[in-house]
Amino acid sequence: MRSTRRTLLQGLAASPWMLAAPGLLHAQSAPAKTAVALISFGGGFNLPVWAAQEQGFFAAQGLEVQHTITVDSKQVFSGMMDGKYQVAITALDNIVAYQEGEGEVKFDPPSDFFGFMGSDDGFLSLVAAPDVKTIADLRGKTVSVDAMNNGFSFAMRDMMRRGGVAEADVQWARAGGTDRRFAALMEGQHAATMLRAPFDIQAKNRGFNVLATTRQTIGAYLGIVGAARRSWAQQNPQAVIGFIRAYRDAIAWLKSPANRPAAQALLMRKVPAMSEAVAAQSCAMLLDPQTGFFSDVGLDEKAVQAVLDLRSKLGDSGRALTDQSKYVDRSYWKAAMVG
């Protein structure tokens, strides 16, 4: 019997397909990875996603993440409802808008979006053309947003209100996601828009003016979250937990001083026309130990409430929004932080 087994193993070892693929048996026994279709807006703020892909943090959590850049918010949320995308890196206010029935698309059955982790405060700046020196200078000019009733338009409208400019004092134009609004601003199509880092840095380097930031006007604010549908998350809890862990580990890797050169190189590879100088400026902002990406990827209650307060004040319903559990679920984050 042992002789027969030894002969069989010798025959397998000498067979052409074993010689051509010596690791095939091991590969066949490896567990299959969970496919996750991720969608986000374009820009250098995708740095944790890129690092998680290239450094193997997603793979270590058993995830195979395919990343798509969106044109606008409608593509994000329609795609998630259709099951085309499972996870989005998007504004928390977008989640709130859809859960309050104030999104651009009406779904039947109603949407069940929620935020399961926090990424950053949005790195948001109101940026204007070189000839616009103050918010007051925007009167009579055209400003651009992704959409009037979601995304960061509320933060922008609040900044303008604080600067003495009412919504009726300007013309509003839809210009899509941050990358598209940046391009339109550079081409002189609009006088101002809300930009995320590193687009604000690139604009400032070209002589454009930063009129205000959310940190100056609002303070604690939860800009970007990891989002999914509750129905999908309930069926795939380990995928959600694994995504949180991978994103957290990517941020830790990015923030390590020893990895700064690699982080800058990654940014330059992924962002078209990103110079070495701008990459260094961008990483200094995005990876700042205190004000950069959230190291704990948490959903700070005060920051969440700041988003709800803005929509309470500027949303269509006029209702006071106080129940955070309608828009975020911290249970997946808590599970991810264990161990």
N, C-alpha and C positions, 0 to 999 in steps of 0.2 A: 504493500500500500504506500509506504514512504517512498519507495523507488518510483512508483507511478506518479506520485505528486511531484517529486523532484524532476522527473522527465517533463512533466507538464509545465512547470515553472521555467525550465531551461528553454522549452520551445517558445513560450511567451516572450521571454527576454530576447530571443533571437528573431522574433517576428518583425517584419518591416514596419508595421504601424507602431510597435513599441519603441523601435529604434528612432522613428521619426518624431515621436512625441513622448519622451521619457516621463513627463509630469502629468500625463493624461489621466492616469488612474487617480492621482491625488486631486486633480482639478474636478473630476467627475464626482468625487465625494464631498467637495466643498459645498456648503449650504448656498442656496440661491439667494441673491440680494433682492431686496424689495425695491421696485422701480417707483420713483417719485418724480413727477413732472412739476417743476418749479417755474414760476413766472414772476418777473419783477420789471421795474422800469430800468432803463439803461443808465449807466454812470459808474463812477469809481466807488460809489457807496456799496457796490456789490462785492467789495474786496473780501469780506468773510466767506461769501459763497465760493469765490474763486479759490481762496486758500483751502477751504474744506475739500474742494474737488482735487486740487493739485497735491495737497499734503496727505491725502488719504483719510481725512477725518470722517467723511461720509461713508467711505468703504468700511472703515473700522466699526461703524455702527450698523453694518449690514444694509446700507442704502446705495442705490445707483441713481444719482440725481441728474436729470436732464434739465438744463436751464434755458428758458426762453425769455427774450426781451420783448416787452409789450409796446404797443403803439399808444394805448390809452387805458383808462380805468375800465371802460366797458369791456375790452378784450379780457382783462383780468377776471372780472366777476362773472361774465357770461361763460367764459371758459371753465371756471371752477364749478359753476352750476351744471354745465354739460359733462363734467367729469374729465375734461381734456387736461386740466391741471389740478393737482392735489394740494399744492402749497403755494402761497404767494408771499413775497416780501413787499409789503404795501403799507400805506398810511393807516393808522388806527382809525382816523376819522372816516376813511372809506368804509370800514367795517360798521361803524356807528350809523353812517348814512343809510346803508342797505338794510340794516336791522331795524331802522326807524321808518323804512318805506320811503326814504328820500333820495335813493340812488337814481342814477340815470336810466337804469333798466328795471322794469317791474317783472318780478318772477312769480310764476304760479307752478308749484307751490312756493310759498315765501322762502326766502333765503335763510340759511342757518350758518352764516359766517361767524367766526370768532378769532380772536388773537390768542396765541398760546405762548408767545415769548416776545420780549422786547429787544430791538436792535440798537436804536439810538434816538436822540431827540429830534432827528430830522436834519440837523445841520442847516437850518433854514435861514436864508437871507433874502430880503427884498432888494433886488439889484436893478439899477436904472442906467439908461444911456448916459454918456459922458456929459451931455448938456443939462441933465437933470440932477441938481445938487441936493435938493431936499424933497420930502414927501409932498410938500405944498406945490412944488413945481410940476407935479403930475396932473394938476387940474387941466381938463380939456384934452388930455392925451389918451392914447390907447395902451392898456395894460393887458397882459395875457395870463390865462389860467389853463389848467387841464380841464376843469369843469367848475361851474359856479357853485354847485351845491355839494361838492365833496373834495377829497384831497386836501391840499393846503390852502385852498382859496379863503377859508375862514380866517386862518392865521394872517394871511395877506390883507384881508379886508379889515381885520382888527388893527394891524399895524397902520394902515392908511387912516382909519378913524382916529387913532391916537395922534396922528400927524395932522389932523384937521381936514382930511379929504374924505368926503362922503362917496358912497358907491355911485351916485348920480353925477358926480363931478368928473368921471372918466368914462371912456368907452371900453367895453370888455370884449376880449377876443379869445376864442378857444384855440389852443396851439398844441395840445397833446402833452406827453410826458416831459420830464425835466430836460432831457437831451434835446427834444424838439423845440422846447421853449427857449433854451439857450441858443440854439442855432437861429431862431427867428429874431431873438434880441440882438445877436451879433450882426445880423443882416439889416437891422434898422426897421424891422416890420412893426415893432412895438417899443414903447418907451420904458417899460419896466415889467418885471415878472418875479415870481418867487423861485429861487434856485437853491439846490442842495449842493453841499461840498462834493467834489472839488470844482463844480461848475462856477461857483461864486468866486473862487480863487482865480480861475482862468479869466473870468470876466474882469475882475479887478486888475489883473496884470495887463489887460488891454485898455485900461482907462475908464472902465465902467465903475459906477459908484454903488457901494453898499449903503442903503438908506436906513436899514434897521434889521435886527435879527430877533428870532423868537426868544433867545436867552435874555436880550435886553428888555423886551416888551412883555413877555409872558412868564418867563422863568422856567420852572419845571414843566416839561411838556413831553409827552410820548409821541414821537413822530412816526417811527417805522416799527412794525411788528411782523412776526411770522404768523400767517393766517391760514386757516383751512375751513372746510365745512365740518360742522359737528358730527354729521352722519358718517363722514369718511374717517374722522379721528376716532370715533367710538369703535369702528371696525378695525382700525390700524393704530392702536395706542403705542405700540413699540416703535412704529415708524415716526410718530410725532416725537416721542421721547428721544429717539436716536437722532433726529434732526436737531433738536435743541442742544443735545450734547455735542454734536459735531460743530454746530455754529459757535457754541461757547468755546470749544477747544481751538477753533480757527482764530477766534479773537485773541485768545491767550497766546497763540503762536505769533500772531501779527504784532501784538504789543510787546513781545520780548525784544529788548534792544538788540540782541544778537541777530535777530531776523529782519531788522529794518532794511538792510540792503536788498534782501530777497523780496520783501513786501513792496518796496519801491519798484523793483524790476517787474514784479507781477502786475502792478498798476500800469506800468508803461506798456507791457505786452497786451493788456486787455482794453485799454482806452486809446482810441485812435488819436494820433498827434499829441500824445502826452509827453512833454519834455521831461528831462531829468530834474530840472529845477522845480517844475510844477508838481512832479511826483513827490519830491521831498517836502514841499509845502503841504500837499494834500495829506501825506502820511502823518505829518506833524499834527494836523487837525484831527483826522479820522482816528488816529491811534493815541491821542492824548490820554494819559492815565486817568484824568478826572473827567474830561468833557468829551472824550471820543466814544467809540462804540461801547455799549454797556458790557462790562466784563462778566457780570452775572446773568446777562440776557433776561433780566427780570421785568415784571410789569408793575412798576412803582404806582401805588394808589394815587398819590398826589399828581403825578404826571398824567395818569389816565383821566383823572377828574378834570384836569385843565382842558383836555380835548372835549370832554362832555360839556363843560361850562361854555365853551365857544359855540358848540352846536345848539345848546339851550338858548343862547342869546341870538344866534344868527340863522338857525335852522328854520325850515318852513313851518313846523308844528308849533314852535314857541313853547314846547313843554320843557320843564326842568328835568334833566336827565341825571339820575343819581345812582341807579342800579347798575354797577359795573359788571355784574355777572351776566348781563345780557350781551356783552360785547367781548369779554375776555374770560378765559377759564385757566386758572393758575394751577390746576391739579397736575397737568402734564409737566409743567415746569418743576413743580415740587418733586415729582417722581424722577425727573431727569437729574436733579441736584443730589439725590441720594447716591452716596458712593462716589 
